[in-house]
Amino acid sequence: MTEAVTGHRPVSSAWSAFHERLTETLRAMTEDIAMPGALGWDDPTSGPGLTPREDPDGSPNHFREWATPVDHVEIATLTVRTLLEVHDAAHPGWLAYRSFDSDGGQLILPGSGLQSA
């Protein structure tokens, strides 16, 4: 490990590399947080950690509402772009799903080709 001296304190090159990587990661995370909005998703309307019981009209996730009749091509395009550009899911085999009914029971979707999470 090499050290550089700045003022009176030695600073290791390992720390410098770590700091640079951390800065890059935080910049990428900030861009990732903004990206869903740029794609057309609405911003979350509820704070993190709030349950639906505490905020029944809010959503902790990005979301989108469509008017009827629904444009399925637009929905599919937005979904695929989000998976590719935001989540880096380049292959359907990387996906798994969680689904439930209004009573909280698990829904199995055998025809989806995806694994249940």
C-alpha positions in Angstrom: 0.0 0.0 0.0 1.4 3.4 -0.9 0.8 6.5 1.1 0.7 10.2 0.2 1.2 12.9 2.7 -1.4 15.7 2.8 -0.6 18.3 5.4 0.4 16.3 8.4 -1.7 13.2 7.8 -0.9 10.2 5.6 -3.6 9.2 3.2 -3.5 5.7 1.8 -4.1 5.1 -1.9 -6.6 2.4 -0.8 -8.7 5.1 0.9 -8.5 7.3 -2.1 -9.6 4.5 -4.4 -12.4 3.6 -1.9 -13.6 7.2 -1.7 -13.6 7.5 -5.5 -15.6 4.3 -5.9 -18.0 5.5 -3.2 -18.5 8.8 -4.9 -19.2 7.0 -8.3 -21.7 4.6 -6.6 -23.6 7.5 -4.9 -23.8 9.4 -8.1 -25.1 6.3 -9.9 -27.7 5.7 -7.1 -28.9 9.3 -7.4 -29.3 8.9 -11.2 -31.1 5.6 -10.6 -33.5 7.2 -8.3 -34.3 9.9 -10.8 -34.4 7.6 -13.8 -37.9 6.1 -13.3 -39.4 9.6 -13.4 -37.5 10.3 -16.6 -39.0 7.2 -18.1 -42.5 8.3 -17.3 -43.2 6.8 -13.8 -44.8 9.0 -11.2 -42.8 9.6 -8.0 -43.7 7.8 -4.8 -46.4 9.5 -2.8 -45.6 8.0 0.6 -42.6 8.1 2.8 -40.3 5.1 3.3 -41.3 2.8 6.1 -45.0 3.8 6.1 -47.4 0.9 5.9 -50.6 1.0 3.8 -52.6 1.2 7.0 -50.6 4.4 8.0 -50.9 5.9 4.5 -53.7 4.1 2.6 -53.6 6.5 -0.4 -49.8 6.7 -0.8 -47.3 4.5 -2.6 -43.7 4.0 -1.5 -42.9 3.0 -5.0 -42.8 4.7 -8.4 -46.1 4.1 -10.1 -48.2 4.9 -13.1 -51.9 5.1 -13.7 -53.3 4.7 -17.2 -56.7 5.9 -18.5 -58.9 3.4 -20.3 -58.7 2.0 -22.8 -55.2 0.9 -21.8 -52.4 1.2 -24.3 -50.8 -2.2 -23.8 -47.9 -1.4 -26.1 -47.1 1.7 -24.0 -47.2 -0.4 -20.8 -45.0 -3.1 -22.2 -42.5 -0.6 -23.5 -42.3 1.2 -20.2 -41.9 -2.1 -18.3 -39.2 -3.4 -20.5 -37.3 -0.1 -20.5 -37.5 0.0 -16.7 -36.2 -3.5 -16.3 -33.3 -2.8 -18.7 -32.4 0.7 -17.9 -33.2 1.0 -14.1 -32.8 -2.5 -12.9 -30.2 -3.9 -15.3 -32.3 -7.0 -15.8 -31.0 -8.0 -19.3 -32.6 -11.4 -19.4 -36.0 -12.7 -18.2 -34.3 -15.5 -16.3 -33.1 -12.9 -13.9 -36.6 -12.0 -12.8 -38.8 -13.5 -10.0 -42.2 -12.4 -8.9 -44.2 -12.0 -5.7 -48.0 -11.8 -6.1 -50.9 -11.9 -3.8 -54.7 -11.5 -3.7 -56.7 -9.0 -1.7 -56.6 -11.4 1.3 -52.8 -11.7 1.2 -52.8 -15.2 -0.2 -50.1 -16.0 -2.7 -51.0 -16.2 -6.3 -49.1 -18.6 -8.5 -48.6 -17.6 -12.1 -47.4 -20.8 -13.9 -47.8 -19.4 -17.4 -45.5 -16.4 -16.7 -42.3 -18.4 -17.1 -40.9 -16.7 -14.0 -39.9 -18.1 -10.7 -41.9 -17.2 -7.6 -39.8 -15.2 -5.1 
